[in-house]
Every structure is written in structure tokens, then in C-alpha cells.
Amino acid sequence: MVTAGQSGGTALDLFAGVGLFSVVLADRFDRIVAIESSPPALNDLASNLPQNAKAIAAAVESYLTRAGTKSAADLIVVDPPRAGLGHKVVADLVRLRAPRLTYVSCDPATLARDLVPLRAAGYDVEQAHLLDLFPQTFHLESVLHLVKDS
């Protein structure tokens, strides 16, 4: 659902964890850049990635600040913690102007907060999926595919 139908030149996987999405995207993209700050997850990420993918040890906010607008990507996948992206990361993503953005969220409130500036910057929700990964609880995962208007 997150990676289905996605292909292109470069994809960024932010909050990459052990590479769940990066590994699949590597079959469909020429280049993957996976950003992760947790040392244990980063070790697994580096082991899991194929040759066309690069793991970078950094907090997403720091990476985006350093990258500026130089990091051109056809797709950006974000799977942030429950706190969501936050204003700084959203502003940095908007500056990158990627044509496609996939947002995986475990918290509807932070997703809604982050969508406001993304929508204001011209990202439209193309698809929305809800996944009940934890039956008999109130937890839902959301997967939103956003596209940048021209």
C-alpha cells in the first residue's frame, strides 16, 4: 500500500527504521536515500539495503536542514513517530517540492496538523487508506498518498 505503484529516479525514506519501505522501493527506483537516527535500527537498515540505496545516520530535521533544496526526489516517504512531522520538517519538505509524498501515520491528530501546511503548499490527497493493525484497540494506521499540483 505504501510502495504500490511507485517508481522513478530517487526516493527519500525519512524515519526509515530498518528499511521496510526502502527495500521494496529499491526495486522500483534508481536510487534510495534512507534517513534514520536510531543506532540499532540504522545497523539493520544498512544490512538490509541493496546497492542502489544509501543509509544516512541523522535526525530527519538535521538531514533536511543540511540538504536544503539540493535533495531532489521523485517520491518522499515519511513514517514519523506519534508526534508527527512538526512544523520545521513540514516546511523543509515543502521546500523540496517533491511531486509525490506518502505519509504513514499512527496518530490522526498529528497527521491532521501536518496536512494543513502540506495542503496549503499545494499537496492534494490522491489516496487515503486506513489499516487496523491492532484489532480491538483504538489504534489505526493511516497511509496518505499526496501529489503536488503543478
PyMOL CGO cylinders between C-alpha atoms (Angstrom):
from pymol import cmd
from pymol.cgo import CYLINDER

trace = [
    CYLINDER, 0.00, 0.00, 0.00, 2.82, 2.43, 0.83, 0.3, 1, 1, 1, 1, 1, 1,
    CYLINDER, 2.82, 2.43, 0.83, 5.04, 1.44, -2.08, 0.3, 1, 1, 1, 1, 1, 1,
    CYLINDER, 5.04, 1.44, -2.08, 2.49, 0.11, -4.60, 0.3, 1, 1, 1, 1, 1, 1,
    CYLINDER, 2.49, 0.11, -4.60, 2.65, 1.76, -7.99, 0.3, 1, 1, 1, 1, 1, 1,
    CYLINDER, 2.65, 1.76, -7.99, 5.62, 3.95, -7.06, 0.3, 1, 1, 1, 1, 1, 1,
    CYLINDER, 5.62, 3.95, -7.06, 8.69, 4.21, -9.31, 0.3, 1, 1, 1, 1, 1, 1,
    CYLINDER, 8.69, 4.21, -9.31, 11.17, 6.77, -10.52, 0.3, 1, 1, 1, 1, 1, 1,
    CYLINDER, 11.17, 6.77, -10.52, 14.68, 8.11, -10.17, 0.3, 1, 1, 1, 1, 1, 1,
    CYLINDER, 14.68, 8.11, -10.17, 15.20, 8.97, -6.49, 0.3, 1, 1, 1, 1, 1, 1,
    CYLINDER, 15.20, 8.97, -6.49, 13.15, 8.25, -3.39, 0.3, 1, 1, 1, 1, 1, 1,
    CYLINDER, 13.15, 8.25, -3.39, 13.75, 9.53, 0.13, 0.3, 1, 1, 1, 1, 1, 1,
    CYLINDER, 13.75, 9.53, 0.13, 12.66, 7.33, 3.03, 0.3, 1, 1, 1, 1, 1, 1,
    CYLINDER, 12.66, 7.33, 3.03, 12.51, 9.51, 6.13, 0.3, 1, 1, 1, 1, 1, 1,
    CYLINDER, 12.51, 9.51, 6.13, 12.26, 7.83, 9.53, 0.3, 1, 1, 1, 1, 1, 1,
    CYLINDER, 12.26, 7.83, 9.53, 13.34, 4.70, 7.65, 0.3, 1, 1, 1, 1, 1, 1,
    CYLINDER, 13.34, 4.70, 7.65, 13.69, 2.36, 10.61, 0.3, 1, 1, 1, 1, 1, 1,
    CYLINDER, 13.69, 2.36, 10.61, 15.12, -0.96, 9.44, 0.3, 1, 1, 1, 1, 1, 1,
    CYLINDER, 15.12, -0.96, 9.44, 14.20, -0.29, 5.81, 0.3, 1, 1, 1, 1, 1, 1,
    CYLINDER, 14.20, -0.29, 5.81, 10.72, -1.77, 5.48, 0.3, 1, 1, 1, 1, 1, 1,
    CYLINDER, 10.72, -1.77, 5.48, 9.83, 0.65, 2.69, 0.3, 1, 1, 1, 1, 1, 1,
    CYLINDER, 9.83, 0.65, 2.69, 13.35, 1.34, 1.36, 0.3, 1, 1, 1, 1, 1, 1,
    CYLINDER, 13.35, 1.34, 1.36, 13.99, -2.29, 0.46, 0.3, 1, 1, 1, 1, 1, 1,
    CYLINDER, 13.99, -2.29, 0.46, 10.81, -2.54, -1.62, 0.3, 1, 1, 1, 1, 1, 1,
    CYLINDER, 10.81, -2.54, -1.62, 11.31, 0.89, -3.22, 0.3, 1, 1, 1, 1, 1, 1,
    CYLINDER, 11.31, 0.89, -3.22, 14.85, -0.07, -4.24, 0.3, 1, 1, 1, 1, 1, 1,
    CYLINDER, 14.85, -0.07, -4.24, 13.39, -2.44, -6.84, 0.3, 1, 1, 1, 1, 1, 1,
    CYLINDER, 13.39, -2.44, -6.84, 11.45, 0.42, -8.44, 0.3, 1, 1, 1, 1, 1, 1,
    CYLINDER, 11.45, 0.42, -8.44, 13.72, 3.45, -8.05, 0.3, 1, 1, 1, 1, 1, 1,
    CYLINDER, 13.72, 3.45, -8.05, 17.23, 4.08, -9.35, 0.3, 1, 1, 1, 1, 1, 1,
    CYLINDER, 17.23, 4.08, -9.35, 18.36, 5.48, -6.00, 0.3, 1, 1, 1, 1, 1, 1,
    CYLINDER, 18.36, 5.48, -6.00, 17.08, 5.36, -2.42, 0.3, 1, 1, 1, 1, 1, 1,
    CYLINDER, 17.08, 5.36, -2.42, 18.24, 7.62, 0.41, 0.3, 1, 1, 1, 1, 1, 1,
    CYLINDER, 18.24, 7.62, 0.41, 17.10, 6.27, 3.79, 0.3, 1, 1, 1, 1, 1, 1,
    CYLINDER, 17.10, 6.27, 3.79, 17.38, 8.52, 6.86, 0.3, 1, 1, 1, 1, 1, 1,
    CYLINDER, 17.38, 8.52, 6.86, 17.33, 7.05, 10.38, 0.3, 1, 1, 1, 1, 1, 1,
    CYLINDER, 17.33, 7.05, 10.38, 18.61, 8.33, 13.73, 0.3, 1, 1, 1, 1, 1, 1,
    CYLINDER, 18.61, 8.33, 13.73, 18.32, 5.22, 15.93, 0.3, 1, 1, 1, 1, 1, 1,
    CYLINDER, 18.32, 5.22, 15.93, 21.69, 3.40, 16.05, 0.3, 1, 1, 1, 1, 1, 1,
    CYLINDER, 21.69, 3.40, 16.05, 20.20, -0.12, 16.43, 0.3, 1, 1, 1, 1, 1, 1,
    CYLINDER, 20.20, -0.12, 16.43, 17.73, 0.46, 13.58, 0.3, 1, 1, 1, 1, 1, 1,
    CYLINDER, 17.73, 0.46, 13.58, 20.48, 2.04, 11.47, 0.3, 1, 1, 1, 1, 1, 1,
    CYLINDER, 20.48, 2.04, 11.47, 22.66, -1.07, 11.75, 0.3, 1, 1, 1, 1, 1, 1,
    CYLINDER, 22.66, -1.07, 11.75, 19.80, -3.23, 10.50, 0.3, 1, 1, 1, 1, 1, 1,
    CYLINDER, 19.80, -3.23, 10.50, 18.91, -0.68, 7.82, 0.3, 1, 1, 1, 1, 1, 1,
    CYLINDER, 18.91, -0.68, 7.82, 22.45, -0.70, 6.45, 0.3, 1, 1, 1, 1, 1, 1,
    CYLINDER, 22.45, -0.70, 6.45, 22.41, -4.52, 6.37, 0.3, 1, 1, 1, 1, 1, 1,
    CYLINDER, 22.41, -4.52, 6.37, 19.03, -4.69, 4.65, 0.3, 1, 1, 1, 1, 1, 1,
    CYLINDER, 19.03, -4.69, 4.65, 19.62, -2.17, 1.86, 0.3, 1, 1, 1, 1, 1, 1,
    CYLINDER, 19.62, -2.17, 1.86, 20.62, -3.18, -1.66, 0.3, 1, 1, 1, 1, 1, 1,
    CYLINDER, 20.62, -3.18, -1.66, 23.40, -1.43, -3.58, 0.3, 1, 1, 1, 1, 1, 1,
    CYLINDER, 23.40, -1.43, -3.58, 21.25, 1.36, -5.03, 0.3, 1, 1, 1, 1, 1, 1,
    CYLINDER, 21.25, 1.36, -5.03, 20.26, 2.52, -1.55, 0.3, 1, 1, 1, 1, 1, 1,
    CYLINDER, 20.26, 2.52, -1.55, 22.18, 4.57, 0.98, 0.3, 1, 1, 1, 1, 1, 1,
    CYLINDER, 22.18, 4.57, 0.98, 21.57, 4.71, 4.74, 0.3, 1, 1, 1, 1, 1, 1,
    CYLINDER, 21.57, 4.71, 4.74, 22.31, 8.01, 6.44, 0.3, 1, 1, 1, 1, 1, 1,
    CYLINDER, 22.31, 8.01, 6.44, 22.62, 8.32, 10.21, 0.3, 1, 1, 1, 1, 1, 1,
    CYLINDER, 22.62, 8.32, 10.21, 20.83, 11.55, 11.03, 0.3, 1, 1, 1, 1, 1, 1,
    CYLINDER, 20.83, 11.55, 11.03, 17.75, 13.02, 12.59, 0.3, 1, 1, 1, 1, 1, 1,
    CYLINDER, 17.75, 13.02, 12.59, 15.33, 13.86, 9.77, 0.3, 1, 1, 1, 1, 1, 1,
    CYLINDER, 15.33, 13.86, 9.77, 15.22, 17.54, 10.75, 0.3, 1, 1, 1, 1, 1, 1,
    CYLINDER, 15.22, 17.54, 10.75, 19.04, 17.79, 10.65, 0.3, 1, 1, 1, 1, 1, 1,
    CYLINDER, 19.04, 17.79, 10.65, 19.27, 15.95, 7.34, 0.3, 1, 1, 1, 1, 1, 1,
    CYLINDER, 19.27, 15.95, 7.34, 16.67, 18.19, 5.69, 0.3, 1, 1, 1, 1, 1, 1,
    CYLINDER, 16.67, 18.19, 5.69, 18.36, 21.33, 7.02, 0.3, 1, 1, 1, 1, 1, 1,
    CYLINDER, 18.36, 21.33, 7.02, 21.73, 20.21, 5.60, 0.3, 1, 1, 1, 1, 1, 1,
    CYLINDER, 21.73, 20.21, 5.60, 20.23, 19.05, 2.30, 0.3, 1, 1, 1, 1, 1, 1,
    CYLINDER, 20.23, 19.05, 2.30, 18.38, 22.32, 1.72, 0.3, 1, 1, 1, 1, 1, 1,
    CYLINDER, 18.38, 22.32, 1.72, 16.75, 22.17, -1.70, 0.3, 1, 1, 1, 1, 1, 1,
    CYLINDER, 16.75, 22.17, -1.70, 19.58, 20.10, -3.20, 0.3, 1, 1, 1, 1, 1, 1,
    CYLINDER, 19.58, 20.10, -3.20, 17.87, 16.81, -2.39, 0.3, 1, 1, 1, 1, 1, 1,
    CYLINDER, 17.87, 16.81, -2.39, 15.71, 16.29, -5.47, 0.3, 1, 1, 1, 1, 1, 1,
    CYLINDER, 15.71, 16.29, -5.47, 13.37, 13.31, -5.09, 0.3, 1, 1, 1, 1, 1, 1,
    CYLINDER, 13.37, 13.31, -5.09, 10.54, 11.87, -7.15, 0.3, 1, 1, 1, 1, 1, 1,
    CYLINDER, 10.54, 11.87, -7.15, 8.97, 10.43, -4.01, 0.3, 1, 1, 1, 1, 1, 1,
    CYLINDER, 8.97, 10.43, -4.01, 9.34, 11.08, -0.30, 0.3, 1, 1, 1, 1, 1, 1,
    CYLINDER, 9.34, 11.08, -0.30, 8.04, 8.50, 2.18, 0.3, 1, 1, 1, 1, 1, 1,
    CYLINDER, 8.04, 8.50, 2.18, 7.61, 9.65, 5.78, 0.3, 1, 1, 1, 1, 1, 1,
    CYLINDER, 7.61, 9.65, 5.78, 6.72, 7.36, 8.68, 0.3, 1, 1, 1, 1, 1, 1,
    CYLINDER, 6.72, 7.36, 8.68, 7.25, 9.61, 11.70, 0.3, 1, 1, 1, 1, 1, 1,
    CYLINDER, 7.25, 9.61, 11.70, 6.74, 8.74, 15.35, 0.3, 1, 1, 1, 1, 1, 1,
    CYLINDER, 6.74, 8.74, 15.35, 3.43, 9.53, 17.05, 0.3, 1, 1, 1, 1, 1, 1,
    CYLINDER, 3.43, 9.53, 17.05, 4.48, 13.19, 17.42, 0.3, 1, 1, 1, 1, 1, 1,
    CYLINDER, 4.48, 13.19, 17.42, 4.24, 13.58, 13.63, 0.3, 1, 1, 1, 1, 1, 1,
    CYLINDER, 4.24, 13.58, 13.63, 6.49, 15.65, 11.43, 0.3, 1, 1, 1, 1, 1, 1,
    CYLINDER, 6.49, 15.65, 11.43, 6.22, 19.02, 13.12, 0.3, 1, 1, 1, 1, 1, 1,
    CYLINDER, 6.22, 19.02, 13.12, 6.34, 22.47, 11.60, 0.3, 1, 1, 1, 1, 1, 1,
    CYLINDER, 6.34, 22.47, 11.60, 10.07, 22.55, 10.74, 0.3, 1, 1, 1, 1, 1, 1,
    CYLINDER, 10.07, 22.55, 10.74, 10.11, 19.21, 8.92, 0.3, 1, 1, 1, 1, 1, 1,
    CYLINDER, 10.11, 19.21, 8.92, 6.91, 20.06, 7.04, 0.3, 1, 1, 1, 1, 1, 1,
    CYLINDER, 6.91, 20.06, 7.04, 8.41, 23.40, 5.95, 0.3, 1, 1, 1, 1, 1, 1,
    CYLINDER, 8.41, 23.40, 5.95, 11.58, 21.64, 4.78, 0.3, 1, 1, 1, 1, 1, 1,
    CYLINDER, 11.58, 21.64, 4.78, 9.54, 19.05, 2.84, 0.3, 1, 1, 1, 1, 1, 1,
    CYLINDER, 9.54, 19.05, 2.84, 7.56, 21.80, 1.15, 0.3, 1, 1, 1, 1, 1, 1,
    CYLINDER, 7.56, 21.80, 1.15, 10.85, 23.43, 0.05, 0.3, 1, 1, 1, 1, 1, 1,
    CYLINDER, 10.85, 23.43, 0.05, 11.95, 20.16, -1.58, 0.3, 1, 1, 1, 1, 1, 1,
    CYLINDER, 11.95, 20.16, -1.58, 8.87, 20.27, -3.86, 0.3, 1, 1, 1, 1, 1, 1,
    CYLINDER, 8.87, 20.27, -3.86, 8.81, 16.52, -4.45, 0.3, 1, 1, 1, 1, 1, 1,
    CYLINDER, 8.81, 16.52, -4.45, 5.98, 15.64, -6.85, 0.3, 1, 1, 1, 1, 1, 1,
    CYLINDER, 5.98, 15.64, -6.85, 4.80, 12.75, -4.62, 0.3, 1, 1, 1, 1, 1, 1,
    CYLINDER, 4.80, 12.75, -4.62, 4.73, 12.31, -0.86, 0.3, 1, 1, 1, 1, 1, 1,
    CYLINDER, 4.73, 12.31, -0.86, 3.50, 9.27, 1.05, 0.3, 1, 1, 1, 1, 1, 1,
    CYLINDER, 3.50, 9.27, 1.05, 2.69, 9.89, 4.71, 0.3, 1, 1, 1, 1, 1, 1,
    CYLINDER, 2.69, 9.89, 4.71, 2.31, 6.91, 7.07, 0.3, 1, 1, 1, 1, 1, 1,
    CYLINDER, 2.31, 6.91, 7.07, 0.81, 7.95, 10.39, 0.3, 1, 1, 1, 1, 1, 1,
    CYLINDER, 0.81, 7.95, 10.39, -0.16, 6.26, 13.63, 0.3, 1, 1, 1, 1, 1, 1,
    CYLINDER, -0.16, 6.26, 13.63, -1.83, 9.37, 15.07, 0.3, 1, 1, 1, 1, 1, 1,
    CYLINDER, -1.83, 9.37, 15.07, -4.77, 11.05, 13.31, 0.3, 1, 1, 1, 1, 1, 1,
    CYLINDER, -4.77, 11.05, 13.31, -4.32, 14.29, 15.30, 0.3, 1, 1, 1, 1, 1, 1,
    CYLINDER, -4.32, 14.29, 15.30, -0.70, 14.88, 14.27, 0.3, 1, 1, 1, 1, 1, 1,
    CYLINDER, -0.70, 14.88, 14.27, -1.48, 13.77, 10.72, 0.3, 1, 1, 1, 1, 1, 1,
    CYLINDER, -1.48, 13.77, 10.72, -4.27, 16.37, 10.52, 0.3, 1, 1, 1, 1, 1, 1,
    CYLINDER, -4.27, 16.37, 10.52, -1.97, 19.05, 11.95, 0.3, 1, 1, 1, 1, 1, 1,
    CYLINDER, -1.97, 19.05, 11.95, 0.77, 18.25, 9.41, 0.3, 1, 1, 1, 1, 1, 1,
    CYLINDER, 0.77, 18.25, 9.41, -1.67, 18.09, 6.49, 0.3, 1, 1, 1, 1, 1, 1,
    CYLINDER, -1.67, 18.09, 6.49, -2.78, 21.71, 6.91, 0.3, 1, 1, 1, 1, 1, 1,
    CYLINDER, -2.78, 21.71, 6.91, 0.53, 23.27, 5.74, 0.3, 1, 1, 1, 1, 1, 1,
    CYLINDER, 0.53, 23.27, 5.74, 1.10, 20.50, 3.18, 0.3, 1, 1, 1, 1, 1, 1,
    CYLINDER, 1.10, 20.50, 3.18, -2.31, 21.18, 1.62, 0.3, 1, 1, 1, 1, 1, 1,
    CYLINDER, -2.31, 21.18, 1.62, -1.65, 24.94, 1.74, 0.3, 1, 1, 1, 1, 1, 1,
    CYLINDER, -1.65, 24.94, 1.74, 1.61, 24.31, -0.16, 0.3, 1, 1, 1, 1, 1, 1,
    CYLINDER, 1.61, 24.31, -0.16, -0.26, 22.57, -2.98, 0.3, 1, 1, 1, 1, 1, 1,
    CYLINDER, -0.26, 22.57, -2.98, -0.22, 18.91, -1.98, 0.3, 1, 1, 1, 1, 1, 1,
    CYLINDER, -0.22, 18.91, -1.98, -3.51, 17.15, -2.69, 0.3, 1, 1, 1, 1, 1, 1,
    CYLINDER, -3.51, 17.15, -2.69, -4.57, 13.85, -1.17, 0.3, 1, 1, 1, 1, 1, 1,
    CYLINDER, -4.57, 13.85, -1.17, -4.73, 11.37, -4.04, 0.3, 1, 1, 1, 1, 1, 1,
    CYLINDER, -4.73, 11.37, -4.04, -5.44, 8.28, -1.93, 0.3, 1, 1, 1, 1, 1, 1,
    CYLINDER, -5.44, 8.28, -1.93, -6.13, 7.59, 1.74, 0.3, 1, 1, 1, 1, 1, 1,
    CYLINDER, -6.13, 7.59, 1.74, -6.04, 4.17, 3.37, 0.3, 1, 1, 1, 1, 1, 1,
    CYLINDER, -6.04, 4.17, 3.37, -6.79, 3.16, 6.95, 0.3, 1, 1, 1, 1, 1, 1,
    CYLINDER, -6.79, 3.16, 6.95, -5.28, -0.02, 8.37, 0.3, 1, 1, 1, 1, 1, 1,
    CYLINDER, -5.28, -0.02, 8.37, -6.36, -1.73, 11.57, 0.3, 1, 1, 1, 1, 1, 1,
    CYLINDER, -6.36, -1.73, 11.57, -3.11, -3.39, 12.58, 0.3, 1, 1, 1, 1, 1, 1,
    CYLINDER, -3.11, -3.39, 12.58, -4.14, -3.69, 16.21, 0.3, 1, 1, 1, 1, 1, 1,
    CYLINDER, -4.14, -3.69, 16.21, -7.64, -5.18, 16.31, 0.3, 1, 1, 1, 1, 1, 1,
    CYLINDER, -7.64, -5.18, 16.31, -9.82, -4.46, 19.33, 0.3, 1, 1, 1, 1, 1, 1,
    CYLINDER, -9.82, -4.46, 19.33, -7.88, -1.26, 20.11, 0.3, 1, 1, 1, 1, 1, 1,
    CYLINDER, -7.88, -1.26, 20.11, -8.44, 2.32, 19.01, 0.3, 1, 1, 1, 1, 1, 1,
    CYLINDER, -8.44, 2.32, 19.01, -5.14, 2.40, 17.04, 0.3, 1, 1, 1, 1, 1, 1,
    CYLINDER, -5.14, 2.40, 17.04, -5.31, 2.89, 13.29, 0.3, 1, 1, 1, 1, 1, 1,
    CYLINDER, -5.31, 2.89, 13.29, -2.52, 3.39, 10.78, 0.3, 1, 1, 1, 1, 1, 1,
    CYLINDER, -2.52, 3.39, 10.78, -3.17, 5.90, 8.01, 0.3, 1, 1, 1, 1, 1, 1,
    CYLINDER, -3.17, 5.90, 8.01, -1.42, 5.92, 4.65, 0.3, 1, 1, 1, 1, 1, 1,
    CYLINDER, -1.42, 5.92, 4.65, -1.93, 9.03, 2.54, 0.3, 1, 1, 1, 1, 1, 1,
    CYLINDER, -1.93, 9.03, 2.54, -0.58, 9.46, -0.97, 0.3, 1, 1, 1, 1, 1, 1,
    CYLINDER, -0.58, 9.46, -0.97, -0.16, 13.15, -1.73, 0.3, 1, 1, 1, 1, 1, 1,
    CYLINDER, -0.16, 13.15, -1.73, 0.63, 14.73, -5.09, 0.3, 1, 1, 1, 1, 1, 1,
    CYLINDER, 0.63, 14.73, -5.09, 1.99, 18.21, -5.71, 0.3, 1, 1, 1, 1, 1, 1,
    CYLINDER, 1.99, 18.21, -5.71, -0.12, 20.35, -8.01, 0.3, 1, 1, 1, 1, 1, 1,
    CYLINDER, -0.12, 20.35, -8.01, 1.81, 21.94, -10.86, 0.3, 1, 1, 1, 1, 1, 1,
]
cmd.load_cgo(trace, "trace")
